[in-house]
Amino acid sequence: MSLVAYLSSPEIWMSFLTLTALEIILGIDNIVFLSLVASRAPEKQRATVRKIGLLLAVILRIALLFALTWIIALTAPLFEVFGHPVSWRDMILIAGGLFLLVKATQEIHQDIEGGLDPVGSAPISGFAAAIVQISIIDLVFSIDSVVTAIGIAEHIEVMIAAMFVAVTFMYYASSTVSNFITNHPTTKMLALSFLILIGVALVADGSGFHIPRGYIYFSMAFATAVEMFNIIAIRRRENQSGNKN
């Protein structure tokens, strides 16, 4: 297929737009986790952590795209558990979901109970821990992202282009989300609850119980809207109090 015919093909553009939208939606999970991890890193290194995390995300996605046969083989059943065929992809999703559940629980415990912060106690270990955590979860989300791409688009060029657009969106959105979480501490607890939702969804997917992402994203959007109203109400009360004084 010539370049002109390639670019003028309605099927190509439809698959590109559809895949780009799905990759951005899948990237929301990645953005939430990346923003939280970056907020736990030393302040001067947060921007670097976000950039490295996004760089790893795009490298892993493209590298996995060029290993299509290996990715497809990941969905092949290895064994059965209570009648459910388990593949490498399932095990990776379950492991990633459990990682998110443990991470979110530890963060909630730290914020509520206080005490020594093992991640933020030393700048070097904090930076290294952030990169390790981001690398692990980037791998999980990359596999899910690539499997989705394989199911929608037939041309690897379309997959790469869609992922570049999605990661570019993640690059700009991650900074905004991270700064907002830092400036509004209550939203961090909300974001941690999102991680628990995402972790449960990944474990469920790996166990053969698919939870439609629409339910999860609607819950996240509704909870975020409620928190936005709370923030606006607090600001209005503070302004009214300041005017009276």
Stockholm file with secondary structure:
# STOCKHOLM 1.0

chainA/1-245         MSLVAYLSSPEIWMSFLTLTALEIILGIDNIVFLSLVASRAPEKQRATVRKIGLLLAVILRIALLFALTWIIALTAPLFEVFGHPVSWRDMILIAGGLFLLVKATQEIHQDIEGGLDPVGSAPISGFAAAIVQISIIDLVFSIDSVVTAIGIAEHIEVMIAAMFVAVTFMYYASSTVSNFITNHPTTKMLALSFLILIGVALVADGSGFHIPRGYIYFSMAFATAVEMFNIIAIRRRENQSGNKN
#=GR chainA/1-245 SS CCHHHHHTCHHHHHHHHHHHHHHHHHHHHHHHHHHHHHHHSCGGGHHHHHHHHHHHHHHHHHHHHTTHHHHHHHTSCCEEETTEEECHHHHHHHHHHHHHHHHHHHHHHHHHHCCCCTTTSSHHHHHHHHHHHHHHHHHHHHHHHHHHHHHHCSCHHHHHHHHHHHHHHHHHHHHHHHHHHHHCHHHHHHHHHHHHHHHHHHHHHHTTCCCCHHHHHHHHHHHHHHHHHHHHHHHHHHHHHHHHC
#=GC SS_cons         CCHHHHHTCHHHHHHHHHHHHHHHHHHHHHHHHHHHHHHHSCGGGHHHHHHHHHHHHHHHHHHHHTTHHHHHHHTSCCEEETTEEECHHHHHHHHHHHHHHHHHHHHHHHHHHCCCCTTTSSHHHHHHHHHHHHHHHHHHHHHHHHHHHHHHCSCHHHHHHHHHHHHHHHHHHHHHHHHHHHHCHHHHHHHHHHHHHHHHHHHHHHTTCCCCHHHHHHHHHHHHHHHHHHHHHHHHHHHHHHHHC
//
